[in-house]
Amino acid sequence: MPNLKGIKPREVWRQLTWTWKPASEREAGDSVVRNLLLHWFPAKVSLGSLSFRYSFWLGTISALLFLVLCLTGVVLMFLYVPSVERAYQSVKDIEFVVSFGWFLRGLHRLAAHLMVAAVFLHMVRVFLTAAYKNGAGAGQNRPLNWIVGVVLLLATLLLSFTGYLLPWDQLAFWAITVGTNIASAAPLVGQKIRFLLLGGNEIEQSALLRFYVLHCFFLPALVLFLFAWHMWRVRKDGGLACVDQLALGHKAEKTPPVRTKTYSLLGLTKGRTVHVETALADEDKYTVHAMPHLTRRLLLVTLATLVVLFALTMVVTAPLEEPANPRVTPNPAKAPWYFLWLQELVTISTINIGGLTINGALIGGIIVPGVLVVLLAIWPYVDNTGAATTGVWFAAARRKQNIVFLVVVAVVLALMVVGTFLRGPYWDFYWPWEQWPQIPKHF
Amino acid sequence: MKSTRLLRKPEGGEKGAAGGVSRRGWLDRIGLGSLAASVVGTAYALVRSLVPNVLYEQPLRFKAGPPDRFPEGATFLEEQRVFIFRQQNTYHAISAVCTHLGCTVKMVSLSQPKTVTIGGRQVQERHEFQCPCHGSKYHGDGTNYAGPAPQPLTWHRLEVSPEDGSLMVDLGSSVNRDFRLTV
């Protein structure tokens, strides 16, 4: 029996929690090494990367929303039945019978919509600050991390899209009909992809189950893996791109930084990283300890995200239309808002060249988005402005590409607005103040 | 920078005495090869199992009931998404699946007969088809004339069942637009 006399509870408590409340600089440095939840932070963070103005913390917000989606999603899995006969009824139960069910579903739905928006805005931010470029550090590979980010954006869209079918109502059914038919417009493999995705030719039980498994396991696992890779690369690349600006400016104004040996957690390694440049990392006027400064801001962003999410959930009711009916197409039938720009494109892009008609689904649904994604992925290798633009908002040397990028973003957003607010029955154009004609629902 | 060798190479290097593959190199290849084969094989089995061999969907060829059941003009079979047209004792079937993205087109009766030119011929029509999803429009015979639809609505083959004389529709078939079944 060990001698328990003389042990003060307060001491024990402190032993258990000191990493969350470091009392000295040394403890602050130690805490990020000792604490599992803090270990992915660096010991010190530059003031620039902490600022709201530089990054708007959009990546963090995306990750937080993903966390909310995982937590609410797992609970919803206990309540939802992925069968054609019972899916709609179980969602209705979640909405109207289960305690706080409406809240869970509302949270899940809004977090999903907001995550699409946050990830997209994160991408816009990274583009406009040229944060996909390598700067001053050795061993950087930010272009690779940008590609990981593009795949994460696509995975986010797919997650949202697969979740869209699950309520098995009219909204879900027809959005997925249009979406999967776009896939089938791809040359050669399109029909096969659709067949495999649906597990048949029609949207029936096997399609629902496939979307369910993709939504609840496959895609979240993919996102989790890519997210881990994304964060790991951010650390390997020396943090946010604005840090490189600091280092570059530093080099210009001072003698070269002292080269020191570095023992990273991965062992002895060759080359230098931004962190090794002691002259920079140690200067207090540029950096602060991650614990507590980074964690405090992180908690603040978490709180703000949750407040917005909860408030919106209270106000916005998640729609649930009539049960899915393959025989009746709602008029108009609309895809989810983030795909409405594609729906607009597939509507207007059927063309006729010398008697050969090319389906708009191929041009607007496959070729245009395909080209955009490929352009996004290779852009860091195309952008040949120097390292000096790395981590700078609207750098003058990148003015042209920033303008082109913003124009594309504006067009996409404009098409979304048109699709959401200005399209009525038979996809005719109506101003918001114009009445839609009354149309019988059934033939 | 001096790198430390992690694996000691066998005496005489990777090459065997005769310049061929050494025993260790050969075993490496056998081992890695069988590992790769088992992974690829299992992956194929996993993916292949997801390609259905049997579909429990509605048959594409079905009996629509006795020909007398259909009134003059158009009848919409909701379940199968097809229009059956009757003109006295001739019948034809036009698919209601939009050729753009597969929504169900709606038949719109025109308040006044409209004269249109289809393939160089003047035709008077009393109805047309419109798609609610992306606004494609088709003439009464299924010819696309507006919107994103890339081709006309499909005409399906009609037959009379030898068993009980009922009208049979084959949704898997496609026939010319002069097809008429006379009963």
Interface residues (C-beta under 8 A of the other chain):
Chain A: W174 T177 V178 N181 I182 F195 L196 G199 G200 N201 E202 E204 Q205 S206 R210 K270 P326 R327 V328 T329 P330 N331 P332 A333 Q343 V346 T347 I348 S349 T350 T357 I358 N359 G360 A361 P425 Y426 W427 D428 F443
Chain B: M1 L50 V51 P52 L55 Y56 E57 Q58 F76 E78 E79 R81 T99 H100 L101 G102 C103 T104 K106 M107 Q130 C131 P132 C133 H134 G135 G147 P148 A149 P150 Q151
